[in-house]
Amino acid sequence: MSIPETWSFADELACLLPEMRAFARSLAREVELADDLVQEACLKAWQAIGTFQPGAPLRPWLFRILRNEYYQHARRAWRSSQ
């Protein structure tokens, strides 16, 4: 599969936002926290855009970042509750 010349990271990211929000809600069970997780995942994705291989599937890469952000949040919450 070749990359269209009009491929845009921002466009594909925008298309995946509803799926990311649904996944974050399934993890966090809170709407506000889910939105925060998606926002943080998007920021991290933008910061790491140089590591993304064009032509590779973007969805798994973004969802891994989102899942890792949730795990990081859970670890911070666990530490602060002790």
PyMOL Python script that loads the backbone (N, CA, C, O; Angstrom):
from pymol import cmd

cmd.read_pdbstr("""\
ATOM      1  N   MET A   1       0.846  -1.181   0.000  1.00  0.00           N
ATOM      2  CA  MET A   1       0.000   0.000   0.000  1.00  0.00           C
ATOM      3  C   MET A   1       0.885   1.236   0.000  1.00  0.00           C
ATOM      4  O   MET A   1       1.755   1.373   0.860  1.00  0.00           O
ATOM      5  N   SER A   2       0.680   2.120  -0.935  1.00  0.00           N
ATOM      6  CA  SER A   2       1.489   3.332  -0.994  1.00  0.00           C
ATOM      7  C   SER A   2       0.777   4.479  -0.282  1.00  0.00           C
ATOM      8  O   SER A   2      -0.446   4.495  -0.143  1.00  0.00           O
ATOM      9  N   ILE A   3       1.570   5.414   0.152  1.00  0.00           N
ATOM     10  CA  ILE A   3       1.024   6.574   0.863  1.00  0.00           C
ATOM     11  C   ILE A   3       0.579   7.603  -0.163  1.00  0.00           C
ATOM     12  O   ILE A   3       1.347   7.974  -1.050  1.00  0.00           O
ATOM     13  N   PRO A   4      -0.670   8.067  -0.042  1.00  0.00           N
ATOM     14  CA  PRO A   4      -1.107   9.123  -0.954  1.00  0.00           C
ATOM     15  C   PRO A   4      -0.283  10.394  -0.715  1.00  0.00           C
ATOM     16  O   PRO A   4       0.149  10.660   0.407  1.00  0.00           O
ATOM     17  N   GLU A   5      -0.076  11.153  -1.755  1.00  0.00           N
ATOM     18  CA  GLU A   5       0.709  12.375  -1.612  1.00  0.00           C
ATOM     19  C   GLU A   5       0.031  13.373  -0.685  1.00  0.00           C
ATOM     20  O   GLU A   5       0.690  14.265  -0.150  1.00  0.00           O
ATOM     21  N   THR A   6      -1.259  13.237  -0.489  1.00  0.00           N
ATOM     22  CA  THR A   6      -1.985  14.179   0.355  1.00  0.00           C
ATOM     23  C   THR A   6      -2.128  13.682   1.783  1.00  0.00           C
ATOM     24  O   THR A   6      -2.882  14.258   2.567  1.00  0.00           O
ATOM     25  N   TRP A   7      -1.392  12.589   2.137  1.00  0.00           N
ATOM     26  CA  TRP A   7      -1.485  12.039   3.486  1.00  0.00           C
ATOM     27  C   TRP A   7      -1.064  13.092   4.479  1.00  0.00           C
ATOM     28  O   TRP A   7      -0.065  13.787   4.293  1.00  0.00           O
ATOM     29  N   SER A   8      -1.842  13.198   5.536  1.00  0.00           N
ATOM     30  CA  SER A   8      -1.539  14.161   6.575  1.00  0.00           C
ATOM     31  C   SER A   8      -1.711  13.487   7.931  1.00  0.00           C
ATOM     32  O   SER A   8      -2.752  12.897   8.220  1.00  0.00           O
ATOM     33  N   PHE A   9      -0.686  13.587   8.744  1.00  0.00           N
ATOM     34  CA  PHE A   9      -0.740  13.044  10.098  1.00  0.00           C
ATOM     35  C   PHE A   9      -1.913  13.652  10.856  1.00  0.00           C
ATOM     36  O   PHE A   9      -2.643  12.944  11.550  1.00  0.00           O
ATOM     37  N   ALA A  10      -2.089  14.949  10.726  1.00  0.00           N
ATOM     38  CA  ALA A  10      -3.170  15.644  11.433  1.00  0.00           C
ATOM     39  C   ALA A  10      -4.537  15.150  10.986  1.00  0.00           C
ATOM     40  O   ALA A  10      -5.427  14.963  11.816  1.00  0.00           O
ATOM     41  N   ASP A  11      -4.717  14.936   9.687  1.00  0.00           N
ATOM     42  CA  ASP A  11      -6.007  14.459   9.181  1.00  0.00           C
ATOM     43  C   ASP A  11      -6.325  13.064   9.701  1.00  0.00           C
ATOM     44  O   ASP A  11      -7.448  12.792  10.127  1.00  0.00           O
ATOM     45  N   GLU A  12      -5.332  12.186   9.664  1.00  0.00           N
ATOM     46  CA  GLU A  12      -5.574  10.820  10.127  1.00  0.00           C
ATOM     47  C   GLU A  12      -5.795  10.794  11.640  1.00  0.00           C
ATOM     48  O   GLU A  12      -6.630  10.038  12.135  1.00  0.00           O
ATOM     49  N   LEU A  13      -5.051  11.614  12.364  1.00  0.00           N
ATOM     50  CA  LEU A  13      -5.231  11.717  13.811  1.00  0.00           C
ATOM     51  C   LEU A  13      -6.648  12.197  14.128  1.00  0.00           C
ATOM     52  O   LEU A  13      -7.304  11.656  15.018  1.00  0.00           O
ATOM     53  N   ALA A  14      -7.107  13.191  13.414  1.00  0.00           N
ATOM     54  CA  ALA A  14      -8.457  13.720  13.627  1.00  0.00           C
ATOM     55  C   ALA A  14      -9.517  12.654  13.355  1.00  0.00           C
ATOM     56  O   ALA A  14     -10.523  12.586  14.061  1.00  0.00           O
ATOM     57  N   CYS A  15      -9.299  11.835  12.350  1.00  0.00           N
ATOM     58  CA  CYS A  15     -10.256  10.771  12.036  1.00  0.00           C
ATOM     59  C   CYS A  15     -10.308   9.714  13.129  1.00  0.00           C
ATOM     60  O   CYS A  15     -11.345   9.085  13.337  1.00  0.00           O
ATOM     61  N   LEU A  16      -9.197   9.515  13.827  1.00  0.00           N
ATOM     62  CA  LEU A  16      -9.127   8.483  14.861  1.00  0.00           C
ATOM     63  C   LEU A  16      -9.555   8.974  16.246  1.00  0.00           C
ATOM     64  O   LEU A  16      -9.669   8.168  17.170  1.00  0.00           O
ATOM     65  N   LEU A  17      -9.789  10.261  16.406  1.00  0.00           N
ATOM     66  CA  LEU A  17     -10.148  10.799  17.727  1.00  0.00           C
ATOM     67  C   LEU A  17     -11.390  10.151  18.341  1.00  0.00           C
ATOM     68  O   LEU A  17     -11.359   9.826  19.528  1.00  0.00           O
ATOM     69  N   PRO A  18     -12.481   9.947  17.599  1.00  0.00           N
ATOM     70  CA  PRO A  18     -13.639   9.299  18.228  1.00  0.00           C
ATOM     71  C   PRO A  18     -13.333   7.895  18.742  1.00  0.00           C
ATOM     72  O   PRO A  18     -13.802   7.507  19.812  1.00  0.00           O
ATOM     73  N   GLU A  19     -12.541   7.128  17.975  1.00  0.00           N
ATOM     74  CA  GLU A  19     -12.168   5.788  18.426  1.00  0.00           C
ATOM     75  C   GLU A  19     -11.254   5.856  19.647  1.00  0.00           C
ATOM     76  O   GLU A  19     -11.362   5.040  20.562  1.00  0.00           O
ATOM     77  N   MET A  20     -10.363   6.828  19.649  1.00  0.00           N
ATOM     78  CA  MET A  20      -9.471   6.993  20.795  1.00  0.00           C
ATOM     79  C   MET A  20     -10.256   7.357  22.050  1.00  0.00           C
ATOM     80  O   MET A  20      -9.977   6.853  23.138  1.00  0.00           O
ATOM     81  N   ARG A  21     -11.235   8.232  21.888  1.00  0.00           N
ATOM     82  CA  ARG A  21     -12.051   8.621  23.046  1.00  0.00           C
ATOM     83  C   ARG A  21     -12.837   7.424  23.575  1.00  0.00           C
ATOM     84  O   ARG A  21     -12.944   7.243  24.788  1.00  0.00           O
ATOM     85  N   ALA A  22     -13.385   6.611  22.683  1.00  0.00           N
ATOM     86  CA  ALA A  22     -14.145   5.428  23.112  1.00  0.00           C
ATOM     87  C   ALA A  22     -13.231   4.450  23.841  1.00  0.00           C
ATOM     88  O   ALA A  22     -13.621   3.882  24.861  1.00  0.00           O
ATOM     89  N   PHE A  23     -12.030   4.250  23.331  1.00  0.00           N
ATOM     90  CA  PHE A  23     -11.077   3.346  23.973  1.00  0.00           C
ATOM     91  C   PHE A  23     -10.666   3.891  25.338  1.00  0.00           C
ATOM     92  O   PHE A  23     -10.586   3.137  26.308  1.00  0.00           O
ATOM     93  N   ALA A  24     -10.407   5.183  25.419  1.00  0.00           N
ATOM     94  CA  ALA A  24     -10.019   5.798  26.688  1.00  0.00           C
ATOM     95  C   ALA A  24     -11.147   5.701  27.708  1.00  0.00           C
ATOM     96  O   ALA A  24     -10.895   5.484  28.894  1.00  0.00           O
ATOM     97  N   ARG A  25     -12.374   5.858  27.260  1.00  0.00           N
ATOM     98  CA  ARG A  25     -13.514   5.716  28.183  1.00  0.00           C
ATOM     99  C   ARG A  25     -13.633   4.290  28.687  1.00  0.00           C
ATOM    100  O   ARG A  25     -14.000   4.068  29.841  1.00  0.00           O
ATOM    101  N   SER A  26     -13.327   3.327  27.839  1.00  0.00           N
ATOM    102  CA  SER A  26     -13.398   1.927  28.287  1.00  0.00           C
ATOM    103  C   SER A  26     -12.306   1.634  29.313  1.00  0.00           C
ATOM    104  O   SER A  26     -12.497   0.794  30.192  1.00  0.00           O
ATOM    105  N   LEU A  27     -11.186   2.304  29.213  1.00  0.00           N
ATOM    106  CA  LEU A  27     -10.104   2.121  30.177  1.00  0.00           C
ATOM    107  C   LEU A  27     -10.383   2.875  31.477  1.00  0.00           C
ATOM    108  O   LEU A  27     -10.298   2.307  32.565  1.00  0.00           O
ATOM    109  N   ALA A  28     -10.714   4.147  31.351  1.00  0.00           N
ATOM    110  CA  ALA A  28     -10.790   5.039  32.514  1.00  0.00           C
ATOM    111  C   ALA A  28     -12.144   5.029  33.211  1.00  0.00           C
ATOM    112  O   ALA A  28     -12.220   5.275  34.415  1.00  0.00           O
ATOM    113  N   ARG A  29     -13.195   4.754  32.481  1.00  0.00           N
ATOM    114  CA  ARG A  29     -14.558   4.748  33.019  1.00  0.00           C
ATOM    115  C   ARG A  29     -15.037   6.127  33.485  1.00  0.00           C
ATOM    116  O   ARG A  29     -16.062   6.235  34.159  1.00  0.00           O
ATOM    117  N   GLU A  30     -14.300   7.168  33.129  1.00  0.00           N
ATOM    118  CA  GLU A  30     -14.677   8.548  33.456  1.00  0.00           C
ATOM    119  C   GLU A  30     -14.476   9.396  32.207  1.00  0.00           C
ATOM    120  O   GLU A  30     -13.425   9.335  31.569  1.00  0.00           O
ATOM    121  N   VAL A  31     -15.482  10.181  31.863  1.00  0.00           N
ATOM    122  CA  VAL A  31     -15.429  10.978  30.638  1.00  0.00           C
ATOM    123  C   VAL A  31     -14.295  12.003  30.695  1.00  0.00           C
ATOM    124  O   VAL A  31     -13.532  12.140  29.738  1.00  0.00           O
ATOM    125  N   GLU A  32     -14.184  12.716  31.804  1.00  0.00           N
ATOM    126  CA  GLU A  32     -13.175  13.764  31.915  1.00  0.00           C
ATOM    127  C   GLU A  32     -11.763  13.184  31.861  1.00  0.00           C
ATOM    128  O   GLU A  32     -10.893  13.717  31.173  1.00  0.00           O
ATOM    129  N   LEU A  33     -11.543  12.106  32.581  1.00  0.00           N
ATOM    130  CA  LEU A  33     -10.240  11.467  32.570  1.00  0.00           C
ATOM    131  C   LEU A  33      -9.923  10.925  31.178  1.00  0.00           C
ATOM    132  O   LEU A  33      -8.791  11.038  30.708  1.00  0.00           O
ATOM    133  N   ALA A  34     -10.903  10.348  30.532  1.00  0.00           N
ATOM    134  CA  ALA A  34     -10.703   9.814  29.178  1.00  0.00           C
ATOM    135  C   ALA A  34     -10.287  10.926  28.219  1.00  0.00           C
ATOM    136  O   ALA A  34      -9.375  10.745  27.412  1.00  0.00           O
ATOM    137  N   ASP A  35     -10.950  12.065  28.306  1.00  0.00           N
ATOM    138  CA  ASP A  35     -10.590  13.185  27.441  1.00  0.00           C
ATOM    139  C   ASP A  35      -9.173  13.682  27.727  1.00  0.00           C
ATOM    140  O   ASP A  35      -8.439  14.037  26.804  1.00  0.00           O
ATOM    141  N   ASP A  36      -8.792  13.708  28.998  1.00  0.00           N
ATOM    142  CA  ASP A  36      -7.435  14.110  29.365  1.00  0.00           C
ATOM    143  C   ASP A  36      -6.407  13.126  28.813  1.00  0.00           C
ATOM    144  O   ASP A  36      -5.353  13.528  28.320  1.00  0.00           O
ATOM    145  N   LEU A  37      -6.722  11.844  28.899  1.00  0.00           N
ATOM    146  CA  LEU A  37      -5.810  10.823  28.383  1.00  0.00           C
ATOM    147  C   LEU A  37      -5.627  10.948  26.873  1.00  0.00           C
ATOM    148  O   LEU A  37      -4.513  10.821  26.365  1.00  0.00           O
ATOM    149  N   VAL A  38      -6.714  11.193  26.166  1.00  0.00           N
ATOM    150  CA  VAL A  38      -6.635  11.354  24.707  1.00  0.00           C
ATOM    151  C   VAL A  38      -5.802  12.581  24.367  1.00  0.00           C
ATOM    152  O   VAL A  38      -4.975  12.544  23.456  1.00  0.00           O
ATOM    153  N   GLN A  39      -6.021  13.668  25.102  1.00  0.00           N
ATOM    154  CA  GLN A  39      -5.259  14.887  24.853  1.00  0.00           C
ATOM    155  C   GLN A  39      -3.765  14.647  25.082  1.00  0.00           C
ATOM    156  O   GLN A  39      -2.942  15.059  24.265  1.00  0.00           O
ATOM    157  N   GLU A  40      -3.417  13.997  26.166  1.00  0.00           N
ATOM    158  CA  GLU A  40      -2.010  13.703  26.450  1.00  0.00           C
ATOM    159  C   GLU A  40      -1.418  12.771  25.395  1.00  0.00           C
ATOM    160  O   GLU A  40      -0.278  12.954  24.969  1.00  0.00           O
ATOM    161  N   ALA A  41      -2.192  11.777  24.978  1.00  0.00           N
ATOM    162  CA  ALA A  41      -1.710  10.849  23.952  1.00  0.00           C
ATOM    163  C   ALA A  41      -1.462  11.579  22.630  1.00  0.00           C
ATOM    164  O   ALA A  41      -0.483  11.298  21.939  1.00  0.00           O
ATOM    165  N   CYS A  42      -2.332  12.497  22.286  1.00  0.00           N
ATOM    166  CA  CYS A  42      -2.145  13.270  21.050  1.00  0.00           C
ATOM    167  C   CYS A  42      -0.894  14.142  21.139  1.00  0.00           C
ATOM    168  O   CYS A  42      -0.139  14.245  20.173  1.00  0.00           O
ATOM    169  N   LEU A  43      -0.676  14.763  22.289  1.00  0.00           N
ATOM    170  CA  LEU A  43       0.526  15.579  22.462  1.00  0.00           C
ATOM    171  C   LEU A  43       1.785  14.730  22.342  1.00  0.00           C
ATOM    172  O   LEU A  43       2.751  15.134  21.693  1.00  0.00           O
ATOM    173  N   LYS A  44       1.776  13.563  22.961  1.00  0.00           N
ATOM    174  CA  LYS A  44       2.935  12.677  22.883  1.00  0.00           C
ATOM    175  C   LYS A  44       3.149  12.179  21.461  1.00  0.00           C
ATOM    176  O   LYS A  44       4.288  12.035  21.017  1.00  0.00           O
ATOM    177  N   ALA A  45       2.060  11.916  20.744  1.00  0.00           N
ATOM    178  CA  ALA A  45       2.175  11.475  19.351  1.00  0.00           C
ATOM    179  C   ALA A  45       2.809  12.573  18.502  1.00  0.00           C
ATOM    180  O   ALA A  45       3.678  12.292  17.676  1.00  0.00           O
ATOM    181  N   TRP A  46       2.386  13.816  18.697  1.00  0.00           N
ATOM    182  CA  TRP A  46       2.971  14.934  17.947  1.00  0.00           C
ATOM    183  C   TRP A  46       4.446  15.079  18.264  1.00  0.00           C
ATOM    184  O   TRP A  46       5.257  15.341  17.376  1.00  0.00           O
ATOM    185  N   GLN A  47       4.800  14.906  19.550  1.00  0.00           N
ATOM    186  CA  GLN A  47       6.205  15.026  19.944  1.00  0.00           C
ATOM    187  C   GLN A  47       7.054  13.906  19.348  1.00  0.00           C
ATOM    188  O   GLN A  47       8.241  14.097  19.084  1.00  0.00           O
ATOM    189  N   ALA A  48       6.450  12.748  19.138  1.00  0.00           N
ATOM    190  CA  ALA A  48       7.179  11.586  18.637  1.00  0.00           C
ATOM    191  C   ALA A  48       6.935  11.331  17.157  1.00  0.00           C
ATOM    192  O   ALA A  48       7.218  10.238  16.666  1.00  0.00           O
ATOM    193  N   ILE A  49       6.421  12.312  16.447  1.00  0.00           N
ATOM    194  CA  ILE A  49       6.067  12.111  15.038  1.00  0.00           C
ATOM    195  C   ILE A  49       7.274  11.671  14.209  1.00  0.00           C
ATOM    196  O   ILE A  49       7.116  10.985  13.199  1.00  0.00           O
ATOM    197  N   GLY A  50       8.453  12.056  14.624  1.00  0.00           N
ATOM    198  CA  GLY A  50       9.662  11.659  13.898  1.00  0.00           C
ATOM    199  C   GLY A  50       9.949  10.170  13.975  1.00  0.00           C
ATOM    200  O   GLY A  50      10.666   9.632  13.131  1.00  0.00           O
ATOM    201  N   THR A  51       9.399   9.499  14.978  1.00  0.00           N
ATOM    202  CA  THR A  51       9.632   8.065  15.125  1.00  0.00           C
ATOM    203  C   THR A  51       8.600   7.235  14.365  1.00  0.00           C
ATOM    204  O   THR A  51       8.769   6.026  14.205  1.00  0.00           O
ATOM    205  N   PHE A  52       7.542   7.876  13.901  1.00  0.00           N
ATOM    206  CA  PHE A  52       6.503   7.154  13.163  1.00  0.00           C
ATOM    207  C   PHE A  52       6.948   6.926  11.732  1.00  0.00           C
ATOM    208  O   PHE A  52       7.415   7.846  11.060  1.00  0.00           O
ATOM    209  N   GLN A  53       6.800   5.703  11.276  1.00  0.00           N
ATOM    210  CA  GLN A  53       7.165   5.342   9.912  1.00  0.00           C
ATOM    211  C   GLN A  53       5.985   5.599   8.976  1.00  0.00           C
ATOM    212  O   GLN A  53       4.971   4.909   9.082  1.00  0.00           O
ATOM    213  N   PRO A  54       6.081   6.567   8.064  1.00  0.00           N
ATOM    214  CA  PRO A  54       4.981   6.790   7.118  1.00  0.00           C
ATOM    215  C   PRO A  54       4.675   5.507   6.353  1.00  0.00           C
ATOM    216  O   PRO A  54       5.575   4.800   5.900  1.00  0.00           O
ATOM    217  N   GLY A  55       3.414   5.235   6.226  1.00  0.00           N
ATOM    218  CA  GLY A  55       2.985   4.010   5.548  1.00  0.00           C
ATOM    219  C   GLY A  55       2.612   2.923   6.533  1.00  0.00           C
ATOM    220  O   GLY A  55       1.864   2.005   6.196  1.00  0.00           O
ATOM    221  N   ALA A  56       3.131   3.020   7.756  1.00  0.00           N
ATOM    222  CA  ALA A  56       2.759   2.059   8.794  1.00  0.00           C
ATOM    223  C   ALA A  56       1.374   2.439   9.315  1.00  0.00           C
ATOM    224  O   ALA A  56       0.972   3.598   9.213  1.00  0.00           O
ATOM    225  N   PRO A  57       0.652   1.488   9.864  1.00  0.00           N
ATOM    226  CA  PRO A  57      -0.675   1.819  10.387  1.00  0.00           C
ATOM    227  C   PRO A  57      -0.565   2.754  11.598  1.00  0.00           C
ATOM    228  O   PRO A  57       0.159   2.474  12.554  1.00  0.00           O
ATOM    229  N   LEU A  58      -1.281   3.840  11.534  1.00  0.00           N
ATOM    230  CA  LEU A  58      -1.233   4.851  12.594  1.00  0.00           C
ATOM    231  C   LEU A  58      -2.051   4.430  13.808  1.00  0.00           C
ATOM    232  O   LEU A  58      -1.673   4.719  14.943  1.00  0.00           O
ATOM    233  N   ARG A  59      -3.163   3.753  13.577  1.00  0.00           N
ATOM    234  CA  ARG A  59      -4.079   3.398  14.666  1.00  0.00           C
ATOM    235  C   ARG A  59      -3.401   2.615  15.797  1.00  0.00           C
ATOM    236  O   ARG A  59      -3.515   3.020  16.954  1.00  0.00           O
ATOM    237  N   PRO A  60      -2.703   1.515  15.511  1.00  0.00           N
ATOM    238  CA  PRO A  60      -2.067   0.771  16.614  1.00  0.00           C
ATOM    239  C   PRO A  60      -1.025   1.603  17.362  1.00  0.00           C
ATOM    240  O   PRO A  60      -0.894   1.489  18.581  1.00  0.00           O
ATOM    241  N   TRP A  61      -0.299   2.423  16.644  1.00  0.00           N
ATOM    242  CA  TRP A  61       0.719   3.274  17.257  1.00  0.00           C
ATOM    243  C   TRP A  61       0.072   4.250  18.238  1.00  0.00           C
ATOM    244  O   TRP A  61       0.546   4.413  19.362  1.00  0.00           O
ATOM    245  N   LEU A  62      -1.007   4.896  17.809  1.00  0.00           N
ATOM    246  CA  LEU A  62      -1.700   5.856  18.671  1.00  0.00           C
ATOM    247  C   LEU A  62      -2.348   5.172  19.874  1.00  0.00           C
ATOM    248  O   LEU A  62      -2.297   5.682  20.993  1.00  0.00           O
ATOM    249  N   PHE A  63      -2.951   4.024  19.630  1.00  0.00           N
ATOM    250  CA  PHE A  63      -3.626   3.329  20.724  1.00  0.00           C
ATOM    251  C   PHE A  63      -2.627   2.810  21.758  1.00  0.00           C
ATOM    252  O   PHE A  63      -2.942   2.741  22.946  1.00  0.00           O
ATOM    253  N   ARG A  64      -1.430   2.448  21.310  1.00  0.00           N
ATOM    254  CA  ARG A  64      -0.397   2.033  22.256  1.00  0.00           C
ATOM    255  C   ARG A  64       0.032   3.218  23.119  1.00  0.00           C
ATOM    256  O   ARG A  64       0.224   3.075  24.326  1.00  0.00           O
ATOM    257  N   ILE A  65       0.182   4.379  22.501  1.00  0.00           N
ATOM    258  CA  ILE A  65       0.522   5.587  23.262  1.00  0.00           C
ATOM    259  C   ILE A  65      -0.578   5.892  24.269  1.00  0.00           C
ATOM    260  O   ILE A  65      -0.290   6.222  25.419  1.00  0.00           O
ATOM    261  N   LEU A  66      -1.825   5.787  23.851  1.00  0.00           N
ATOM    262  CA  LEU A  66      -2.963   6.051  24.728  1.00  0.00           C
ATOM    263  C   LEU A  66      -3.013   5.054  25.883  1.00  0.00           C
ATOM    264  O   LEU A  66      -3.225   5.443  27.032  1.00  0.00           O
ATOM    265  N   ARG A  67      -2.821   3.785  25.585  1.00  0.00           N
ATOM    266  CA  ARG A  67      -2.827   2.763  26.639  1.00  0.00           C
ATOM    267  C   ARG A  67      -1.704   3.008  27.638  1.00  0.00           C
ATOM    268  O   ARG A  67      -1.910   2.905  28.848  1.00  0.00           O
ATOM    269  N   ASN A  68      -0.528   3.330  27.137  1.00  0.00           N
ATOM    270  CA  ASN A  68       0.593   3.605  28.026  1.00  0.00           C
ATOM    271  C   ASN A  68       0.350   4.842  28.881  1.00  0.00           C
ATOM    272  O   ASN A  68       0.776   4.892  30.035  1.00  0.00           O
ATOM    273  N   GLU A  69      -0.319   5.821  28.333  1.00  0.00           N
ATOM    274  CA  GLU A  69      -0.673   7.019  29.105  1.00  0.00           C
ATOM    275  C   GLU A  69      -1.636   6.657  30.236  1.00  0.00           C
ATOM    276  O   GLU A  69      -1.520   7.175  31.347  1.00  0.00           O
ATOM    277  N   TYR A  70      -2.580   5.772  29.949  1.00  0.00           N
ATOM    278  CA  TYR A  70      -3.502   5.312  30.997  1.00  0.00           C
ATOM    279  C   TYR A  70      -2.742   4.571  32.094  1.00  0.00           C
ATOM    280  O   TYR A  70      -2.978   4.807  33.279  1.00  0.00           O
ATOM    281  N   TYR A  71      -1.831   3.676  31.709  1.00  0.00           N
ATOM    282  CA  TYR A  71      -1.034   2.946  32.705  1.00  0.00           C
ATOM    283  C   TYR A  71      -0.222   3.908  33.565  1.00  0.00           C
ATOM    284  O   TYR A  71      -0.127   3.738  34.781  1.00  0.00           O
ATOM    285  N   GLN A  72       0.355   4.907  32.934  1.00  0.00           N
ATOM    286  CA  GLN A  72       1.141   5.898  33.670  1.00  0.00           C
ATOM    287  C   GLN A  72       0.254   6.648  34.669  1.00  0.00           C
ATOM    288  O   GLN A  72       0.653   6.885  35.809  1.00  0.00           O
ATOM    289  N   HIS A  73      -0.942   7.013  34.233  1.00  0.00           N
ATOM    290  CA  HIS A  73      -1.881   7.696  35.126  1.00  0.00           C
ATOM    291  C   HIS A  73      -2.249   6.795  36.306  1.00  0.00           C
ATOM    292  O   HIS A  73      -2.287   7.244  37.452  1.00  0.00           O
ATOM    293  N   ALA A  74      -2.517   5.537  36.020  1.00  0.00           N
ATOM    294  CA  ALA A  74      -2.898   4.595  37.086  1.00  0.00           C
ATOM    295  C   ALA A  74      -1.765   4.418  38.095  1.00  0.00           C
ATOM    296  O   ALA A  74      -2.013   4.347  39.299  1.00  0.00           O
ATOM    297  N   ARG A  75      -0.534   4.348  37.615  1.00  0.00           N
ATOM    298  CA  ARG A  75       0.607   4.229  38.542  1.00  0.00           C
ATOM    299  C   ARG A  75       0.745   5.471  39.405  1.00  0.00           C
ATOM    300  O   ARG A  75       0.986   5.365  40.608  1.00  0.00           O
ATOM    301  N   ARG A  76       0.595   6.642  38.813  1.00  0.00           N
ATOM    302  CA  ARG A  76       0.670   7.901  39.589  1.00  0.00           C
ATOM    303  C   ARG A  76      -0.434   7.963  40.618  1.00  0.00           C
ATOM    304  O   ARG A  76      -0.195   8.375  41.753  1.00  0.00           O
ATOM    305  N   ALA A  77      -1.652   7.559  40.243  1.00  0.00           N
ATOM    306  CA  ALA A  77      -2.787   7.582  41.174  1.00  0.00           C
ATOM    307  C   ALA A  77      -2.556   6.586  42.316  1.00  0.00           C
ATOM    308  O   ALA A  77      -2.882   6.875  43.468  1.00  0.00           O
ATOM    309  N   TRP A  78      -2.004   5.432  42.002  1.00  0.00           N
ATOM    310  CA  TRP A  78      -1.748   4.422  43.025  1.00  0.00           C
ATOM    311  C   TRP A  78      -0.703   4.931  44.015  1.00  0.00           C
ATOM    312  O   TRP A  78      -0.855   4.755  45.223  1.00  0.00           O
ATOM    313  N   ARG A  79       0.356   5.562  43.506  1.00  0.00           N
ATOM    314  CA  ARG A  79       1.414   6.085  44.375  1.00  0.00           C
ATOM    315  C   ARG A  79       0.907   7.211  45.272  1.00  0.00           C
ATOM    316  O   ARG A  79       1.294   7.303  46.438  1.00  0.00           O
ATOM    317  N   SER A  80       0.051   8.058  44.735  1.00  0.00           N
ATOM    318  CA  SER A  80      -0.425   9.200  45.524  1.00  0.00           C
ATOM    319  C   SER A  80      -1.453   8.768  46.590  1.00  0.00           C
ATOM    320  O   SER A  80      -1.704   9.502  47.546  1.00  0.00           O
ATOM    321  N   SER A  81      -2.032   7.592  46.419  1.00  0.00           N
ATOM    322  CA  SER A  81      -3.029   7.138  47.403  1.00  0.00           C
ATOM    323  C   SER A  81      -2.387   6.420  48.584  1.00  0.00           C
ATOM    324  O   SER A  81      -3.063   6.126  49.570  1.00  0.00           O
ATOM    325  N   GLN A  82      -1.102   6.137  48.498  1.00  0.00           N
ATOM    326  CA  GLN A  82      -0.438   5.406  49.590  1.00  0.00           C
ATOM    327  C   GLN A  82       0.171   6.336  50.594  1.00  0.00           C
ATOM    328  O   GLN A  82       0.766   5.884  51.572  1.00  0.00           O
TER     329      GLN A  82
END
""", "prot")
cmd.dss("prot")
cmd.show_as("cartoon", "prot")
cmd.util.cbc("prot")
cmd.orient("prot")
